[in-house]
């Protein structure tokens, strides 16, 4: 069985997927190469952690993110017959905007894209003169050429992107769009929730920094206020020795930045007290305890 080398290309018109035409022997080699890198990528992994925009994984963890619109577009193209994809324009390689190389493996629910980062440094002969050994002689490389990376950066499925390093992945996909700061309009929507009371919404906008605005987005996406009643939230907060004031059955967001941030972290399940010291902590980890 052989696989086809694909290129994830990004430009002003969004993302696309193109076929990199190779010889049959190269196709046969690619599957073993990428599957071997997948084995290394998965080696020692015992847990997957939902990425929240900041958490750095331990050695035994993979980060997992929901797919963005641009990832969905790439995934849809990868499900087509490969011959229907546009071919990478090799003579104009630099203008193709290649972000990554990948192969599609597996079938059905096991279908996945094995993805490597790609940078201009992998293009041979772009700046320095490159030589190729042929017939006991080194000749100058004059045709378009590039190298593949030695490791995977991510594995994509229909619903998730799994990775170890955010810094590597952000060179391909803009995950920041999934963890964006809430706009003033989005804060207005948040403040209008039936379970919340913000006395002065404009004042809240004024002191809402990047962290608070990301928390508004996170809490809204997780539908925390839809899934739990104000009474349930206040009871849980009391158990963590965090005072939550209710007014008319609504959760009151404090009108000062520090207290508002504590409450918002709690709603995002990022606030806890040490069981021995009683000291309050803020954590970015959303790992489940084993």
C-alpha distance (Angstrom), angle and dihedral (degrees) to the residues before:
residue distance angle dihedral
X1 . . .
X2 3.80 . .
X3 3.78 133.9 .
X4 3.78 132.4 -148.2
X5 3.78 123.0 -117.1
X6 3.79 110.8 -124.0
X7 3.80 132.0 -168.4
X8 3.80 123.8 -144.4
X9 3.80 104.9 -145.8
X10 3.78 126.9 -170.0
X11 3.77 130.2 -166.3
X12 3.79 145.8 136.3
X13 3.81 90.8 -58.2
X14 3.79 94.6 52.2
X15 3.79 131.8 -106.1
X16 3.76 128.6 -28.1
X17 3.78 137.6 171.7
X18 3.80 122.4 -128.7
X19 3.78 134.1 -172.9
X20 3.79 118.6 -117.5
X21 3.81 105.5 -146.9
X22 3.81 111.7 -134.5
X23 3.79 137.1 165.5
X24 3.81 120.6 -92.1
X25 3.84 93.6 -106.5
X26 3.82 89.6 53.6
X27 3.82 90.6 49.7
X28 3.79 90.6 54.4
X29 3.80 90.9 48.7
X30 3.82 94.3 49.6
X31 3.80 96.8 64.6
X32 3.80 93.5 55.5
X33 3.79 90.9 44.3
X34 3.81 96.0 52.1
X35 3.82 95.3 39.1
X36 3.80 89.2 51.3
X37 3.80 89.5 52.3
X38 3.81 89.7 48.4
X39 3.80 89.6 55.2
X40 3.80 89.9 52.6
X41 3.82 91.1 45.0
X42 3.81 91.1 53.9
X43 3.80 95.5 40.4
X44 3.81 113.0 124.1
X45 3.82 93.6 2.7
X46 3.79 113.4 141.0
X47 3.79 101.7 157.2
X48 3.80 142.3 34.6
X49 3.80 120.2 -145.8
X50 3.79 125.1 -158.8
X51 3.80 107.2 -117.4
X52 3.81 113.4 -124.9
X53 3.80 98.4 -179.9
X54 3.78 97.6 -88.9
X55 3.80 116.1 38.9
X56 3.82 115.9 115.8
X57 3.82 111.3 -151.0
X58 3.78 127.3 -125.6
X59 3.80 119.3 -122.1
X60 3.81 91.9 -91.3
X61 3.81 95.7 49.1
X62 3.77 138.4 86.2
X63 3.78 121.7 -158.9
X64 3.79 116.0 -127.5
X65 3.79 126.4 -159.2
X66 3.77 132.8 -179.3
X67 3.80 112.0 -110.3
X68 3.79 118.5 -97.6
X69 3.80 125.8 -139.7
X70 3.81 91.5 -95.4
X71 3.81 91.0 51.1
X72 3.79 90.3 49.1
X73 3.80 89.3 53.7
X74 3.81 91.1 52.0
X75 3.80 91.6 46.3
X76 3.81 92.6 51.2
X77 3.80 91.0 52.6
X78 3.81 91.2 48.7
X79 3.82 89.7 59.3
X80 3.81 92.6 59.9
X81 3.76 124.9 92.2
X82 3.79 102.4 -81.1
X83 3.80 91.9 -128.4
X84 3.81 88.6 63.7
X85 3.81 91.3 62.9
X86 3.77 121.4 94.7
X87 3.78 114.1 -104.8
X88 3.78 119.9 -115.5
X89 3.81 109.0 -104.2
X90 3.80 98.3 -122.6
X91 3.83 98.0 -173.8
X92 3.83 88.7 54.4
X93 3.79 95.3 39.5
X94 3.80 95.4 142.3
X95 3.79 92.7 56.9
X96 3.82 94.3 52.4
X97 3.81 94.9 81.5
X98 3.81 94.8 -134.8
X99 3.82 109.5 -167.4
X100 3.80 98.7 170.5
X101 3.76 145.6 -7.5
X102 3.79 121.9 -131.9
X103 3.77 147.8 161.4
X104 3.80 129.7 -141.8
X105 3.81 115.5 -129.0
X106 3.80 137.0 171.0
X107 3.78 131.5 31.4
X108 3.79 136.3 -105.1
X109 3.79 113.5 -15.4
X110 3.80 88.9 -2.6
X111 3.81 93.0 59.2
X112 3.81 112.9 124.1
X113 3.79 144.1 157.8
X114 3.80 116.6 -124.8
X115 3.81 105.0 -150.5
X116 3.82 133.2 -161.5
X117 3.79 125.7 -171.9
X118 3.78 115.5 -113.8
X119 3.80 126.4 -156.7
X120 3.79 135.1 174.9
X121 3.81 88.6 -105.9
X122 3.81 87.8 73.4
X123 3.80 91.9 62.8
X124 3.80 107.4 97.7
X125 3.77 119.6 -138.8
X126 3.80 93.5 12.7
X127 3.79 95.0 122.5
X128 3.81 108.8 -7.6
X129 3.80 124.5 47.6
X130 3.79 111.0 -98.3
X131 3.80 126.7 -156.8
X132 3.80 131.2 -154.2
X133 3.80 124.0 -156.7
X134 3.80 112.0 -126.9
X135 3.80 130.3 156.8
X136 3.82 94.7 -4.7
X137 3.79 89.2 -54.7
X138 3.79 135.3 96.3
X139 3.78 111.3 -127.5
X140 3.78 127.6 -174.3
X141 3.77 113.3 -97.5
X142 3.80 106.5 -122.0
X143 3.82 102.1 160.1
X144 3.84 123.0 81.0
X145 3.81 109.9 -83.8
X146 3.78 139.1 167.0
X147 3.78 141.0 174.3
X148 3.79 129.3 -123.8
X149 3.79 121.4 -124.8
X150 3.79 119.7 -103.3
X151 3.80 95.5 -128.2
X152 3.80 143.2 30.0
X153 3.80 121.3 -101.0
X154 3.80 97.4 -166.3
X155 3.78 148.2 -9.3
X156 3.80 117.1 -135.8
X157 3.79 126.3 -158.7
X158 3.78 127.7 177.2
X159 3.81 91.6 -86.4
X160 3.81 108.2 21.6
X161 3.78 145.8 39.5
X162 3.81 114.3 -145.7
X163 3.78 121.3 -161.5
X164 3.79 145.1 149.8
X165 3.79 101.9 -145.8
X166 3.80 123.3 45.2
X167 3.81 89.6 -166.1
X168 3.81 90.5 60.5
X169 3.79 95.4 44.7
X170 3.80 95.8 47.4
X171 3.83 88.1 62.9
X172 3.81 86.2 66.5
X173 3.81 107.6 28.7
X174 3.79 131.6 24.5
X175 3.80 101.7 -124.7
X176 3.80 90.3 169.5
X177 3.82 87.6 82.4
X178 3.81 88.0 66.5
X179 3.81 92.6 52.2
X180 3.77 100.9 36.0
X181 3.75 128.4 154.6
X182 3.79 114.5 -100.5
X183 3.78 115.4 -106.9
X184 3.80 121.9 -132.4
X185 3.80 88.7 -100.0
X186 3.80 90.7 53.1
X187 3.81 89.9 49.2
X188 3.82 88.1 53.4
X189 3.82 89.2 54.0
X190 3.80 91.2 46.6
X191 3.82 92.1 48.5
X192 3.78 90.1 51.1
X193 3.80 93.5 61.5
X194 3.80 111.7 124.1
X195 3.82 91.2 -126.1
X196 3.82 95.8 54.7
X197 3.76 137.2 72.3
X198 3.81 120.8 -167.2
X199 3.79 109.4 176.7
X200 3.80 96.2 -157.6
X201 3.78 112.3 20.0
X202 3.80 93.4 -178.2
X203 3.80 90.5 54.2
X204 3.81 89.4 50.3
X205 3.81 89.8 52.4
X206 3.79 88.9 49.6
X207 3.79 96.1 57.7
X208 3.83 96.8 30.8
X209 3.79 104.2 114.7
X210 3.82 127.5 -171.7
X211 3.82 92.6 -77.9
X212 3.80 94.6 50.6
X213 3.78 92.2 47.0
X214 3.82 91.8 50.5
X215 3.81 88.4 49.6
X216 3.81 90.2 53.5
X217 3.81 88.5 53.9
X218 3.82 93.9 45.5
X219 3.81 95.1 47.6
X220 3.80 91.1 46.7
X221 3.83 93.5 49.6
X222 3.80 92.2 47.9
X223 3.83 90.3 49.7
X224 3.82 89.6 -136.3
X225 3.80 92.5 159.1
X226 3.80 90.9 50.4
X227 3.79 95.1 47.8
X228 3.82 98.2 46.9
X229 3.78 131.4 40.4
X230 3.82 121.3 -126.7
X231 3.81 88.8 -110.2
X232 3.80 91.9 53.4
X233 3.79 90.6 48.7
X234 3.82 93.4 47.6
X235 3.82 91.2 48.6
X236 3.81 92.1 50.2
X237 3.81 90.6 46.7
X238 3.82 90.9 52.0
X239 3.80 89.3 55.2
X240 3.80 87.5 56.0
X241 3.84 88.0 47.7
X242 3.79 91.4 -113.8
X243 3.79 114.1 135.5
X244 3.79 114.5 -133.3
X245 3.78 117.2 -173.6
X246 3.79 119.3 -145.6
X247 3.79 122.4 -156.3
X248 3.78 117.3 -173.6
X249 3.79 89.7 -18.8
X250 3.80 92.6 -52.0
X251 3.82 129.3 114.7
X252 3.79 110.8 -111.8
X253 3.81 114.2 -137.0
X254 3.83 107.3 -146.1
X255 3.78 116.4 -113.9
X256 3.79 94.6 -129.8
X257 3.77 126.2 76.5
X258 3.83 100.4 -124.9
X259 3.82 96.2 50.2
X260 3.80 92.9 40.4
X261 3.80 89.5 53.1
X262 3.81 92.3 50.9
X263 3.78 91.2 52.7
X264 3.79 93.3 45.0
X265 3.81 91.1 50.0
X266 3.80 88.1 51.2
X267 3.81 91.2 52.1
X268 3.81 87.4 51.5
X269 3.82 88.9 48.7
X270 3.76 92.2 -115.6
X271 3.82 99.0 117.2
X272 3.80 125.1 85.0
X273 3.79 142.4 147.3
X274 3.77 123.4 -127.2
X275 3.82 107.3 -107.5
X276 3.81 92.5 -135.8
X277 3.79 105.3 34.6
X278 3.79 98.8 28.9
X279 3.82 88.0 -137.5
X280 3.82 114.7 151.3
X281 3.81 116.7 -120.4
X282 3.79 136.0 -173.6
X283 3.79 114.9 -146.7
X284 3.80 132.5 -173.1
X285 3.80 92.1 -161.5
X286 3.79 116.4 103.8
X287 3.77 93.9 -179.8
X288 3.77 117.2 141.8
X289 3.77 113.8 -124.4
X290 3.81 112.5 -115.5
